[in-house]
Amino acid sequence: MAKYKLEYIWLDGYEPVANLRGKTQVKEFDKFPTLEELPLWGFDGSSTQQAEGRSSDCVLKPVAVFPDTTRENAALVMCEVLLPDGTPHPSNSRATIIDDEDTWFGFEQEYFLFQDGRPLGFPKDGFPEPQGKYYTGVGYSAVGDIAREIVDAHLDLCLDAGINHEGINAEVAKGQWEFQIFGKGSKTAADQVWMARYLLERLCEQYGVDVNYHCKPLGKDFDWNGSGMHSNFSTKYMRETGGKEYFESLMAAFDKYKNEHIAVYGPDNHLRLTGLHETQSIDKFNYGVANRGASIRVPHSFVNNGYKGYLEDRRPNSQGDPYKIASRILQTIATVPTP
């Protein structure tokens, strides 16, 4: 029997953006524990905006487990929050997702690295050269001296943990980066995005750097791109049957529920969805083939394959909760009948 360090990770009850929380317990196992072997664990919800002090008990339920290669005999345990009676806590957005192993999601997480209150590479006063050369850039003047070290280390941490991390790149603004996560199953990618965020934030502690997920950290009045979390999605029906008629019905439903989508696509999105910087206005809905200024980008491959495949919702922002985003997308899809 070996002692394993189990880092239980969950989302707190803060609004409009939940924070990641984590605490470690030590348990003995013959080998790396399976999800089924991990126990429930209580915590003080009054310290995380999830309970009052007079009745503070909340429960952590493990939902995914990953090896933590930064520590010996260690695991990262993604958890849902339950009430003492075993029902989902009101802050538990994961519990609202329709279970469907044949739904696939891919999330493109953009973010800024901040140090001393400003993006990495920004001078103490003023701004660096205008954006243009930073996207996928190479060299000190484009990415600085520690950003690439951070993002490469983060990529390795995610791969070591078994997260389906699909790539990284420097983004349009200086100090801005992106990573991509893909998962099969309606909750898989969202679980892994949250774990990847946790690993990135924990890694950046070593560098005195913060991860800023705000969609417009420099404000809307400056000519610097904001951050999104473009959400690629498909169901089995979309991939295998599809068709133009179904696609048009699906887009009509996304238009009908556009306000419900915006409500869960991250705070302050009005600062980002302005019709500029590759966005559609927040109060409008449209779609277009290869159109990065549309609400929904339709890949050429989708049309060429008989309107079958995946679609990209470009409205979710970088602070969005992937659980809420996945849940809303599936709720809208469920309103569209299939022949």
N, C-alpha and C positions, 0 to 999 in steps of 0.2 A: 504493500500500500504506500502511495506517495501523497504528500500534501500538495494540493493544488490551490493556487490563488485565483479566485473567481471574481472578476470585476463586473458587478451588476450595473447596467447602464439603462437609464430611462429618461423620459421627457417630463419636465416639471409642469406646473400649472400656470406659468406666467403667460400673459397676453400682451400684445398680439403674437408674440414669438416665444415659443417654449425654449427653455435652456436644457442642455444635456447635463445630467447628473450621474455620478458614479460612486460606488463604494465597494470595498473588497471584503470577502469572507474567505476563510480557509477551510477546505473540506478534504477528506481522504478518499482516493479512488485508486483502483488497480491500474487504470490507464486513463487517457484523456476522456473526460466525461461526455456522455451523450446528452442531448437535450432532455430526454426523458428522465435522466438521473439527477438533474439539477432541481433543488428544492425551491419552493416559494420562500420569499424573504420579506419581512416587514420593514417599514421605515416610518419616520416622523413626517407625515404630510403637512404638518403645520409650518414646517420650515421651507416648504417648496410650493406654497400657494395651492395645496391640494387637500387641506383639511384645516379645521379649527383646533386650537390647543386643547379644548375640552373633550375632543374626540379625534385624536390625531393619527390613529393607525391607518396606514395604507399598505397594500401588498404588491410585491413585485413578482410577476409571472414570467419566467424565461420563455422566449419565443424563437431565439436563434443564438447559436454559440459558435465562436470563432477562436482559433488559437492566437495567443498573444506572444509573439516571438521576442518581445522586448524584455520579458521576464521568464525565469525558469519555471516550468510547470504552471503555466498561467493560461487563463481563458477570458475572453471578452464575451459577456452575456447580455444580449439585447433583451429588454423586458417591456412588457405591458404593465400598466398600473391598474390594479383592481381595488374595489372597495372591500371592507372586511367580510362582506357576505359573498364574495367571489364574483360579483358582477363588474363590468367595466367601469372604471372611474370616468366621470364626465370629460376629463382631459385626455382620455384614451382614444385618440383619433384612429389608431390602427384597427381597433375593433369595429369601425364603421365600414371597412373595406369588404366588398363582396368577395368571398373565397372562390377563386377560379384558377386552377393550375395551368389553364391554357391561355391566360392573359399574360402578355409580355409588356414590360415597361423598360424604357431606357431614359435616364435622367442626365442632363448635361449641367453640372453644378459649376457656376461661375462664382468668383469671390475675389476680394482684394486682400493682400497682405499689408497690414498696417504696423508701423513702428513710430513711437513718439507722436501719436495722433495724426499721422498722415500716411499715405500709401508709400510702400517701399520705393525708393528712387526719386521721390518728390523732394525738392529743396525745402529748407526750413521756412522760407518765405517765397510765395509765388508758385509757379508751375514749371515742370520740365518742358521739353520740346513738345509741340502738339502731337496728338496720336496719329499714327500712320505706320511707323516702323516697328511698333511694339508687338503687334499681333504675330505670333509664331516667330518672334525675333530671336536673334542670337547675338551675343556679345555684351560686354559690360554696360555700354551705353543704352542697350535695349532692356536688359533684365537685371542688371546689378550684380552683386557678388554673393548673395546668399539665397535668393529666391529659388534658383534652379536646384540648389542643394536640398532645400526644403521639399519641393514638389517631387523630386526624384526619390527622396527618402520616404515620402508619403506613399508613393506608388509601390515601393517595395514592401512597406508595412501592410498595405491592403492586399497585395498578392500573397504575402506570407500568411495572412489571416484567411485566405480563401475567398476574399471578396472579388466579385467579377468586375474588376476595374478594367476599363477598356481603353484608357488613354488619357493624356494630359496635353495641354498647350498653353503658351502665354496668350493672353487675350488682348483686345484692342487698346485698352488703357494701360498706362504704365503701372506696374504693381498688381495687375489683374491677371488671374489664371483660371483654368477650368480643368475639371476632371469629369469623366463619364463612367456611369455605372449602368449595367444591363442585367436584367433578371427575368427568368421565366417563372410565372406564378404571380398572382395579383399583389402579393405583399413582399416578395423577395427583394426586388430592387429598392423599395423604400426602406426596408430593414438595413440594407447594405449602404445606402446613402447616409443614413443616420450614423452607422458605425464608421464609415469613412470620414464623416465630419468630426466625430469624436477623435479618431486617430490623428487627424490634421491639427485639431486644436491642442491635443496633448503634445504632439511633436513640437509645435511652435512655442510651447513653454520654454524649451531649451534655448531658443534664439531671442527671447524677449520680444516676440512678434505676436500680434493678435490677428485672427481671421475675421474680416469684416464681411458679413453676408448681406448688408443692406443693399437694396437694389439701386440706390443712387447716393452713395456715400459722399460724393463731391457736390451734390445738389443738382437741380435741373437747369440752373442758369449758366452752367459752364459746359463747354463743348467736349465733354468726356463721356464715354459710354457708361451705361449702367450695367448691372449684373442680372442675369436671368437664370432660370433652371428649365430650359426647354425640355418638354416631356414628350417622348416618343412612345406610342402605344399601339397595340394591336390585339385583337381577339382571334380566336381560331376561325370564327366566321369571316372576319376581315381578311385573314390570310388565305383561306382556302376557297371561299365562295365569293364574297364581295359583290362587285358589279356597280355600274354607274348609278342605277336607281337607288340602291341601298346607300351608296356614298352620299348622294344628294339628300336623302332623308336624314342621314346622320348629321350632315352639316346644318340642316334646318333645325335639328334638335340642339346642336351646340349654339346656334344663334338664339333660339328660344330661351335657353338657360344661361346666356352669357353673363348675366349679373350674378347668378349663383356660382359660376366658375370664378369670376373675379373676386368674390367674397372670400374664397379660400386659396387664392393664388399668391398670397403674400401681402404684407402691409406696404403702404405707401406706393402702390403700383401706379398711381396717377402721376408720380414723378418720373416714372420710366416709360409707361405706355402713352407716349405723346404723339405718335406718328413719325417721330424722328429716330435716328440711330437704330434702324432695322426693327421698328416696332409699329404696330397698329394702335390707333387711339383707344383709350380704355373703354370708351362708351360705344365702340363699333365692333362689329364682327365681320370678318371676311376670310376667304381662303384663296389660295392660288398656287399653281404649279411652280415649284422652286422659288417662291416669293418669300423672302426673308423679312418683308415688311407686312406680312399678313398675320392674322390671328392663328390660322392653321396653315402650315406649309405642307403642300402635297408633293412628295417626291416624284420625279419623272418615272422612276421604277414602278410606282404605284399605278399610274395611268397606263404605262406600257404593258403592265401585267394584267390588264382588264379590270382596273380599279380594285386590285387586291394588294394587301401588304400592310404597311404601317403608315401612320400619320404623325406629324409633329405639332403639338400645341406650343406656340412660342410665347404665350402670355404668362405662365407661372414665373415668379421672380425668385431670386436667389435665396431669399429668406423663407420661401414657402415650405410648408410641411409636406414632404412627399406622400405621407399617409393621407392627408386631406385631399391632395391633388389626385392621387390614384382613386380615392373613393368617389370624388365628384365626377371624374371622367367615366367611371364605370356606371354610376347612377344615370348619367345622361345616355350612355350607350344602351342601357337596359330599357329606355323608353322607346327605342326604335325597333319595331317588329321585324322579325326575319321570316322570309317565306317558308 
